[in-house]
Amino acid sequence: MGVDIHLTAKHIWLKIIGLEILLMFFYMVNGAFVSITNPTHPVLQFIGLIPLAIGIFLYLLFKKKWEVYFFKRFFPLTKQYIPLVLVLLIIVVGNKGLDISSFTNLFFMFLMQMFIVAFIEETFFRGFMLKLFLTKGKAMAVLLTSFLFGITHSIQLFGGQSIEDTILQIIYAFIVGLVLSLLIVTNHSILSTIAFHGFNNFFNFMGKTESHNFFAYLIIGILVCYSFYLWNQMTKHVDNRMDQLFVG
């Protein structure tokens, strides 16, 4: 899935639509399996996504596309990650800690969320799609991938989730997508976004109780402020590169 800078808008959108269809297909198949069998083991709850994760991994491995899609080997733990750590702490507090009644479930849920769900979604949205949209500029790439990330979460409505909770989840996903995309375009590794995404899902799935919407609004507020900061960092980076070009 190499990215040609000469791709037309039509070709870019065709690839994006293809990626969305592929992603939605696997999630719908997995959702159907879960609805029919109602499994309790974490692996079985996401087993339908494992083939897709393996396929992505093999593609990146054999095509040697890791760095093309922002998989940098190391990423420094800087103060820029403090807001994300704060968000994770709020999730844990809002859920009144973790359900530790089964350490086996905790372990396997962590594996599934980090190495299957987060790996798939981050590679699709902050890897494949972001790379395609970057041909149209960083700002447009960030906004479009975040919009698609948010809209994709509307699928929860078909699973019986209320309209209010679905709208809140779409907004939450859009803001999270905005922050994570901004991290990528400001030269952070996709490994950092996978880590946050995985922990975010893990803490929500394994919480003792379902948190009040207040905590979701609080997190959205923090992430909105953080996104403004990162957006400013992105524009500064672009301005500095332009200055260097003119000076050169």
Order of alpha helices (4+ residues) and beta strands (2+ residues): alpha-alpha-alpha-alpha-alpha-alpha-alpha-alpha-alpha-alpha-alpha
